[in-house]
């Protein structure tokens, strides 16, 4: 009941904005971000909104709502945009895989172990994702990365080093990866991670240098391995009815600036991670370079995880996987 009342109040608020906008001959969209205004995904969304406002001389204003202020949760966002409850949203692909399984394919382990390979994999996924998004009455404008890594108390340079370690994970696939490596996965909320490490409940944590720096993990951990066990991506989508209602000129403009923003987001993700690597180094954390041997070991032991997911996925997922394997093997 509480959630129903919250959604009802939000809907009334959005309808009021639409009504006022209509009176004054201007259109207003809401764009949802689960992240803070300083996050690079939010910054990209705000840039898009500003460019559209300028292009239309203020006739289309896109208001970016940060930190999940509209009340919609990650797994709800595909439906939310499709139903036009919010006109645009940044959506983490893996969180909506329950509604559209194909969106989970690019979080398969070791298919994008660094930014370069991750972008190639994402580009292979994109036509399939576009088709899936259209089924949910929306259009993908751009996609960008979330980075990953492994923080630990002891140095980890091989799969053998991961055995029996208590490692914080964040979803089923990451837990399956840790199990395959002989570790013990723990699904612990981020807010409890620092205390869990400090009290010995955890030996290692799957997260990026950026997130670890925000949580000051350098106070309780000694090492960081910048290996992306899984590639997570953020897609920004727009309701298809709203998009199709625009002039051809404005639609072309949105598509063109989205390509530019996508390039910037991939660069920003890497730049932010590099800046935070410098910060954690300054605070005493040793960064362990990713060795080819370790990467190959993880690829080998996670083959069963990939195959189990693919066995229960649509045929398109297998097509993506085979194309990505071929492309990445040539690198």
C-alpha positions in Angstrom: 0.0 0.0 0.0 2.8 2.4 0.9 4.5 1.7 -2.5 1.2 2.2 -4.3 0.6 5.6 -2.6 4.2 6.7 -3.4 3.8 5.7 -7.1 0.4 7.5 -7.2 1.9 10.7 -5.8 4.8 10.6 -8.3 2.4 10.0 -11.2 0.3 13.0 -10.1 3.5 15.1 -9.8 4.6 14.1 -13.3 1.1 14.8 -14.8 1.1 18.3 -13.3 4.5 19.0 -14.9 3.1 17.8 -18.3 -0.1 19.9 -17.8 1.8 23.1 -17.0 4.2 22.5 -19.9 1.3 22.1 -22.3 -0.2 25.4 -21.2 3.0 27.3 -21.9 3.6 25.5 -25.3 6.7 23.6 -24.1 7.3 19.9 -23.6 9.0 18.4 -20.5 10.5 15.0 -20.1 11.8 13.3 -17.0 15.1 11.4 -17.2 15.8 9.0 -14.3 19.2 8.3 -12.9 19.8 6.0 -10.0 23.2 7.7 -9.4 24.4 10.9 -7.9 24.9 14.1 -10.0 28.7 13.6 -9.9 28.6 10.0 -11.3 29.9 9.9 -14.9 26.7 8.2 -16.1 24.6 11.1 -14.6 26.9 13.7 -16.1 26.4 12.2 -19.5 22.6 12.2 -19.1 22.7 15.9 -18.0 24.9 16.8 -21.0 22.3 15.2 -23.4 19.5 17.1 -21.7 21.4 20.4 -22.0 22.2 19.8 -25.7 18.6 19.0 -26.5 17.4 22.1 -24.6 19.7 24.3 -26.6 18.9 22.6 -29.9 15.1 23.1 -29.4 15.5 26.7 -27.9 13.9 25.3 -24.7 10.9 23.8 -26.4 11.9 20.3 -25.1 13.2 20.3 -21.5 14.6 17.1 -20.1 14.8 17.2 -16.3 17.3 14.8 -14.9 16.2 13.2 -11.6 19.2 11.9 -9.7 19.8 9.3 -7.0 16.6 7.4 -7.7 14.5 10.4 -6.6 11.5 9.2 -8.7 11.3 6.1 -6.5 11.6 3.5 -9.3 14.0 0.6 -8.6 16.5 -0.9 -11.0 14.5 -4.0 -12.0 11.4 -1.9 -12.7 13.0 0.5 -15.1 12.4 -1.4 -18.3 8.6 -1.4 -17.7 8.7 2.2 -16.3 10.1 3.6 -19.5 8.0 1.4 -21.7 4.9 2.6 -20.0 6.0 6.2 -20.3 5.9 6.7 -16.5 9.3 8.3 -17.1 10.4 9.3 -20.6 14.1 8.4 -20.3 16.2 6.4 -17.9 19.7 5.1 -17.3 19.3 1.3 -16.7 21.9 -1.2 -15.6 21.5 -4.0 -18.0 21.9 -6.9 -15.6 19.2 -5.6 -13.3 16.5 -6.0 -16.0 17.7 -9.4 -17.2 14.7 -10.9 -15.2 12.3 -9.1 -17.6 14.4 -9.6 -20.8 17.0 -12.3 -20.4 19.2 -11.1 -23.3 20.2 -8.1 -21.3 22.2 -10.4 -19.0 24.5 -11.8 -21.7 27.2 -9.1 -21.4 27.6 -9.8 -17.7 28.8 -13.3 -18.5 32.2 -13.8 -16.7 35.4 -12.9 -18.5 33.8 -11.8 -21.7 35.0 -8.2 -21.2 38.0 -8.4 -18.8 39.1 -4.9 -19.6 37.6 -1.7 -21.2 38.9 -2.4 -24.7 37.5 -5.9 -24.9 34.4 -4.8 -23.0 33.5 -2.3 -25.6 34.0 -4.8 -28.4 31.7 -7.2 -26.6 29.1 -4.4 -26.0 29.2 -3.4 -29.7 28.4 -7.1 -30.6 25.5 -7.1 -28.1 24.1 -3.8 -29.2 21.9 -4.9 -32.3 20.3 -7.6 -30.2 19.8 -5.2 -27.3 18.2 -2.6 -29.7 15.7 -5.3 -30.8 14.9 -6.3 -27.3 14.4 -2.7 -26.2 12.0 -2.1 -29.0 9.8 -5.0 -27.7 9.6 -2.9 -24.5 8.6 0.2 -26.4 11.9 2.1 -26.0 15.0 3.0 -27.9 18.6 2.7 -26.6 20.4 6.0 -27.1 23.8 4.9 -25.7 25.6 2.4 -23.5 28.5 2.8 -21.1 30.6 0.7 -18.7 30.8 0.0 -15.0 34.2 -1.2 -14.0 35.1 -4.0 -11.7 38.1 -5.4 -9.8 39.1 -7.4 -6.8 40.2 -5.9 -3.5 41.9 -8.3 -1.0 43.8 -8.5 2.2 46.4 -10.8 0.7 48.0 -10.7 -2.7 46.1 -12.7 -5.4 47.9 -13.6 -8.6 46.2 -16.9 -9.5 43.0 -18.9 -9.1 44.8 -21.0 -6.5 45.2 -17.9 -4.3 41.4 -17.5 -4.3 40.6 -20.8 -2.7 38.7 -20.7 0.5 38.7 -16.9 0.6 35.5 -15.3 1.8 34.6 -12.9 -1.1 31.8 -10.3 -1.3 29.8 -10.8 -4.5 26.8 -8.8 -5.9 24.7 -11.2 -8.0 24.2 -14.9 -8.9 26.8 -14.8 -11.7 29.5 -13.2 -9.6 28.8 -15.8 -6.8 29.1 -18.6 -9.3 32.4 -17.2 -10.5 33.8 -17.2 -6.9 32.5 -20.7 -6.3 34.2 -21.9 -9.6 37.5 -20.4 -8.3 37.1 -22.3 -5.0 36.2 -19.2 -3.0 33.2 -18.7 -0.7 30.8 -16.0 -2.0 29.0 -13.7 0.5 26.1 -11.5 -0.7 26.6 -8.6 1.6 25.1 -5.1 1.1 27.7 -2.5 0.2 26.9 -0.5 3.4 28.1 -3.5 5.5 31.2 -4.3 3.4 33.7 -2.1 5.3 32.7 -3.5 8.7 32.7 -7.1 7.4 36.2 -6.7 6.1 37.4 -5.1 9.3 35.9 -7.8 11.5 37.3 -10.7 9.4 34.0 -11.8 7.9 35.4 -11.0 4.4 38.9 -11.6 2.9 38.2 -9.9 -0.5 35.6 -7.8 -2.2 34.5 -7.6 -5.9 34.2 -3.9 -6.8 36.0 -1.2 -8.7 38.8 1.0 -7.5 36.4 3.9 -7.7 33.8 2.3 -5.4 36.4 1.0 -3.1 38.0 4.4 -2.8 34.6 5.9 -2.0 34.3 3.3 0.8 37.9 3.9 2.0 38.7 0.2 1.6 42.4 1.1 1.8 41.9 1.3 5.6 41.2 -2.5 5.8 42.7 -4.0 2.6 46.1 -4.1 1.1 45.7 -5.1 -2.6 43.7 -4.3 -5.7 43.6 -6.4 -8.9 41.9 -4.5 -11.8 40.4 -7.5 -13.4 36.9 -7.2 -14.7 35.4 -10.6 -13.9 32.2 -9.4 -15.3 31.3 -6.5 -17.6 28.3 -4.4 -16.3 26.9 -1.8 -18.6 24.5 1.1 -18.3 22.1 1.8 -21.1 20.1 5.0 -21.5 16.8 4.5 -23.1 13.9 6.7 -24.3 10.2 5.8 -24.6 9.7 4.9 -28.2 6.3 6.7 -28.6 7.9 10.0 -27.3 10.9 9.6 -29.5 8.8 8.9 -32.6 6.6 11.9 -31.9 9.7 14.2 -32.5 10.6 15.9 -35.7 12.9 14.0 -38.0 15.6 16.7 -37.5 15.5 16.3 -33.7 15.5 12.5 -33.9 18.6 12.6 -36.0 20.2 15.1 -33.7 19.5 12.9 -30.6 21.0 9.8 -32.3 24.1 11.7 -33.4 24.9 13.3 -30.0 24.2 9.9 -28.4 27.1 8.5 -30.4 29.3 11.3 -29.2 28.2 10.8 -25.5 28.8 7.1 -25.7 32.4 7.6 -26.7 32.8 10.1 -23.8 31.2 7.8 -21.2 33.6 4.9 -22.1 36.5 7.3 -21.7 35.1 8.8 -18.5 34.7 5.4 -16.9 38.4 4.6 -17.6 39.6 8.1 -16.5 37.7 8.0 -13.2 39.0 4.5 -12.5 42.6 5.7 -13.2 42.3 8.7 -10.9 41.0 6.5 -8.1 43.8 4.0 -8.7 46.2 6.9 -8.0 44.3 7.7 -4.9 44.4 4.2 -3.5 48.1 3.9 -4.3 48.6 7.1 -2.3 46.8 5.5 0.6 49.0 2.4 0.6 47.2 -0.1 -1.6 49.4 -2.2 -3.9 47.9 -2.6 -7.4 48.6 -6.0 -8.9 48.8 -6.0 -12.7 46.6 -8.5 -14.5 48.8 -11.3 -15.8 47.9 -13.3 -18.9 48.2 -16.5 -16.9 45.6 -15.4 -14.3 43.2 -14.2 -17.0 43.4 -17.5 -18.8 42.9 -19.4 -15.6 39.7 -17.5 -14.8 38.4 -17.9 -18.3 39.0 -21.7 -18.0 37.3 -22.2 -14.6 34.3 -20.0 -15.5 33.4 -21.9 -18.7 30.8 -23.9 -16.9 29.2 -20.7 -15.5 28.9 -19.3 -19.0 27.5 -22.6 -20.5 24.9 -23.0 -17.7 23.6 -19.5 -18.4 23.6 -20.0 -22.2 21.7 -23.3 -21.8 18.8 -21.4 -20.4 19.0 -18.4 -22.6 17.5 -17.6 -26.1 19.3 -18.6 -29.2 20.3 -14.9 -29.8 22.4 -15.1 -26.6 24.4 -18.0 -28.1 24.9 -16.0 -31.3 26.3 -13.1 -29.3 28.6 -15.4 -27.3 30.0 -17.1 -30.4 30.6 -13.8 -32.2 32.3 -12.3 -29.1 34.5 -15.4 -28.6 35.7 -15.1 -32.2 36.4 -11.4 -32.0 38.1 -11.5 -28.6 40.3 -14.4 -29.5 41.9 -12.4 -32.2 43.1 -9.8 -29.7 
